[in-house]
Amino acid sequence: MNKVLPSLLASDFSKLGEEIKTMEEAGADIFHLDIMDGQFVPNISYGLPVTEAISKASSIPLDVHLMTLNPDQFIDEFKDMGVAMLSFHIEASDHPHRVVQLIKSKGMKAGIALNPHTPVSAVQHLLGDVDFILIMTVNPGFGGQSFIEEGLVKIGELNTIRTEKGLSFDIEVDGGINDETASLCKAEGANLLVSGSFLFKAEDKKATIEELRK
């Protein structure tokens, strides 16, 4: 089943509580939170206090995407906040299998994110262990970028491997997602769609979410 994940980085932080409620009422499935450290990516977003505030305000699950070095640093804190899904970048860890095991041992779904230049082969040996793979279709660190179509090839590769090996991981896609690119991603096998600017700027958010999901 396809699910829509509003990316809260695109929200108006001066009225974050209202934005959360609006998206929940519009039918959002999961909130997507990008944690940036200014080192792995050239930007800083928000950290633990804001994540905790979002967790208290939200009635739907949270999907935390770590764009950080040392991705195992705050796993316990995210678990204590009730985060449901936690992903980190394969490029940021020398011991990705250990990080996956640690996340899952805390009762969260474990995911691995791939930058646009990183091939599927970088995570192929981990596909039996992860709950989801996050394909970045923009360069991580900033919102509002254009969709990188080469990501579709990777989604298709992952879908083929998933089918051939009988695996059950989800394929999440983040970056430049609108009604057109969402259709392309779903056609290749993606089922978790992260949408930021396109969704938050939509006049009819409920209709937009339904269009992205169907």
C-alpha positions as CSV (number, residue, x, y, z in Angstrom):
1,M,0.0,0.0,0.0
2,N,1.3,3.4,-0.9
3,K,1.8,5.9,1.9
4,V,2.3,9.7,1.9
5,L,4.9,11.2,4.3
6,P,4.8,15.0,4.6
7,S,8.3,16.4,5.1
8,L,8.1,18.8,8.0
9,L,11.2,20.6,6.9
10,A,8.9,22.3,4.4
11,S,6.4,23.4,7.0
12,D,6.0,26.9,8.5
13,F,7.9,26.5,11.8
14,S,6.3,29.6,13.3
15,K,3.0,27.5,13.4
16,L,4.3,24.0,13.5
17,G,1.5,22.6,15.7
18,E,-1.1,23.9,13.2
19,E,0.8,22.5,10.3
20,I,0.9,19.1,11.9
21,K,-2.8,19.1,12.7
22,T,-3.7,20.3,9.1
23,M,-1.7,17.4,7.6
24,E,-3.2,14.8,9.9
25,E,-6.7,16.0,9.1
26,A,-5.8,15.9,5.4
27,G,-5.0,12.2,5.7
28,A,-1.2,12.0,6.0
29,D,0.1,8.6,6.9
30,I,3.5,9.3,8.5
31,F,5.5,12.5,9.2
32,H,9.0,12.6,7.7
33,L,11.7,14.5,9.8
34,D,15.1,15.4,8.3
35,I,17.8,15.7,10.9
36,M,20.8,17.6,9.5
37,D,24.1,18.2,11.4
38,G,25.9,20.7,9.2
39,Q,28.7,18.2,8.6
40,F,27.3,15.3,6.6
41,V,25.2,17.8,4.7
42,P,25.8,21.6,4.4
43,N,22.9,22.6,6.4
44,I,21.4,22.3,10.0
45,S,17.7,21.6,10.5
46,Y,16.5,20.7,13.9
47,G,17.5,18.4,16.7
48,L,16.2,16.4,19.6
49,P,14.0,19.1,21.3
50,V,12.1,19.9,18.2
51,T,11.7,16.2,17.3
52,E,10.4,15.6,20.8
53,A,7.9,18.5,20.4
54,I,6.7,17.1,17.1
55,S,6.3,13.6,18.7
56,K,4.1,15.0,21.4
57,A,2.0,17.0,18.9
58,S,1.6,14.2,16.4
59,S,-0.9,11.4,16.4
60,I,0.6,9.6,13.4
61,P,4.0,7.8,13.2
62,L,7.3,9.6,12.8
63,D,9.9,8.7,10.2
64,V,13.3,10.2,11.2
65,H,15.9,10.5,8.4
66,L,19.4,11.1,9.8
67,M,21.5,13.2,7.5
68,T,24.3,13.0,10.0
69,L,27.7,11.6,10.9
70,N,27.7,9.1,13.8
71,P,24.1,7.9,13.1
72,D,24.1,5.6,16.1
73,Q,24.6,8.5,18.5
74,F,21.0,9.3,19.5
75,I,19.1,6.0,18.8
76,D,18.0,5.6,22.4
77,E,16.6,9.2,22.4
78,F,14.6,8.7,19.3
79,K,13.2,5.4,20.6
80,D,12.1,7.1,23.8
81,M,10.2,9.7,21.7
82,G,8.3,6.9,20.1
83,V,9.8,7.3,16.6
84,A,8.6,4.4,14.4
85,M,11.1,4.5,11.6
86,L,14.7,5.6,11.6
87,S,17.0,5.7,8.6
88,F,20.7,6.7,8.2
89,H,23.0,7.1,5.2
90,I,25.1,4.3,4.0
91,E,27.7,6.9,3.2
92,A,27.9,8.0,6.8
93,S,28.6,4.7,8.5
94,D,31.5,2.3,8.5
95,H,29.4,-0.3,10.3
96,P,25.9,-0.1,8.7
97,H,24.9,-3.6,9.7
98,R,25.6,-2.9,13.3
99,V,23.5,0.3,13.1
100,V,20.6,-1.5,11.5
101,Q,20.7,-4.2,14.3
102,L,20.8,-1.5,17.0
103,I,17.8,0.4,15.5
104,K,15.8,-2.8,15.2
105,S,16.7,-3.9,18.8
106,K,15.0,-0.8,20.0
107,G,11.7,-1.7,18.3
108,M,12.0,0.8,15.4
109,K,11.9,0.0,11.7
110,A,15.5,0.4,10.3
111,G,16.2,2.0,7.0
112,I,19.2,3.0,4.9
113,A,19.3,6.1,2.7
114,L,21.2,6.4,-0.6
115,N,22.5,9.7,-2.0
116,P,21.8,10.2,-5.7
117,H,25.4,9.1,-6.7
118,T,25.4,6.0,-4.5
119,P,24.5,2.7,-6.4
120,V,22.2,0.0,-5.1
121,S,25.1,-2.3,-4.9
122,A,26.3,-0.4,-1.8
123,V,23.4,-1.8,0.2
124,Q,22.6,-5.0,-1.6
125,H,24.2,-7.1,1.2
126,L,21.9,-5.5,3.7
127,L,18.5,-5.8,1.9
128,G,17.6,-8.9,3.9
129,D,18.0,-7.0,7.2
130,V,16.5,-3.6,6.6
131,D,12.8,-2.7,6.8
132,F,13.1,0.0,4.1
133,I,15.5,1.7,1.7
134,L,15.3,5.5,1.2
135,I,16.2,6.7,-2.3
136,M,17.2,10.3,-2.4
137,T,16.1,11.9,-5.7
138,V,17.7,15.2,-4.7
139,N,21.0,16.0,-3.1
140,P,20.4,15.9,0.6
141,G,20.6,19.1,2.7
142,F,18.1,21.5,1.2
143,G,14.4,21.5,0.3
144,G,12.7,22.6,-2.9
145,Q,15.2,20.9,-5.4
146,S,14.3,19.4,-8.7
147,F,13.8,15.6,-9.1
148,I,16.8,13.6,-10.3
149,E,15.4,11.1,-12.7
150,E,18.3,8.6,-12.3
151,G,16.7,7.7,-9.0
152,L,14.0,5.9,-10.9
153,V,16.6,3.4,-12.2
154,K,17.6,2.6,-8.6
155,I,14.0,2.2,-7.5
156,G,13.5,-0.3,-10.3
157,E,16.7,-2.2,-9.4
158,L,15.5,-2.5,-5.8
159,N,12.1,-3.6,-6.8
160,T,13.6,-6.3,-9.0
161,I,15.8,-7.6,-6.3
162,R,12.9,-7.5,-3.8
163,T,10.8,-9.6,-6.1
164,E,13.4,-12.1,-7.2
165,K,14.6,-12.8,-3.6
166,G,11.2,-12.7,-2.0
167,L,12.1,-9.8,0.3
168,S,9.7,-7.5,2.0
169,F,11.5,-4.1,2.5
170,D,9.7,-0.9,1.6
171,I,11.1,1.5,-1.0
172,E,10.9,5.1,0.2
173,V,11.6,8.1,-2.1
174,D,12.4,11.6,-1.1
175,G,13.1,14.7,-3.2
176,G,11.1,16.6,-5.8
177,I,8.0,14.5,-5.3
178,N,4.8,15.9,-6.9
179,D,1.9,14.2,-8.7
180,E,4.0,13.6,-11.8
181,T,7.2,12.3,-10.2
182,A,5.2,10.3,-7.7
183,S,3.5,8.3,-10.5
184,L,6.9,7.6,-12.0
185,C,8.3,6.3,-8.7
186,K,5.2,4.2,-7.9
187,A,5.5,2.6,-11.4
188,E,9.0,1.5,-10.6
189,G,8.0,0.0,-7.2
190,A,8.2,2.8,-4.6
191,N,5.5,2.7,-2.0
192,L,6.5,5.4,0.6
193,L,6.4,8.9,-0.9
194,V,8.0,11.8,0.9
195,S,6.6,15.2,-0.2
196,G,7.7,18.6,1.1
197,S,7.2,21.9,-0.8
198,F,4.6,20.4,-3.3
199,L,2.4,19.2,-0.5
200,F,2.7,22.1,1.9
201,K,2.0,24.6,-0.8
202,A,-1.1,22.8,-2.1
203,E,-4.4,24.6,-1.6
204,D,-6.3,21.3,-1.2
205,K,-3.9,19.1,0.9
206,K,-6.4,16.3,1.3
207,A,-6.9,15.9,-2.5
208,T,-3.2,16.2,-3.0
209,I,-2.4,13.4,-0.5
210,E,-5.1,11.2,-2.1
211,E,-3.6,11.9,-5.6
212,L,-0.1,11.1,-4.4
213,R,-1.3,7.9,-2.7
214,K,-3.5,6.4,-5.3
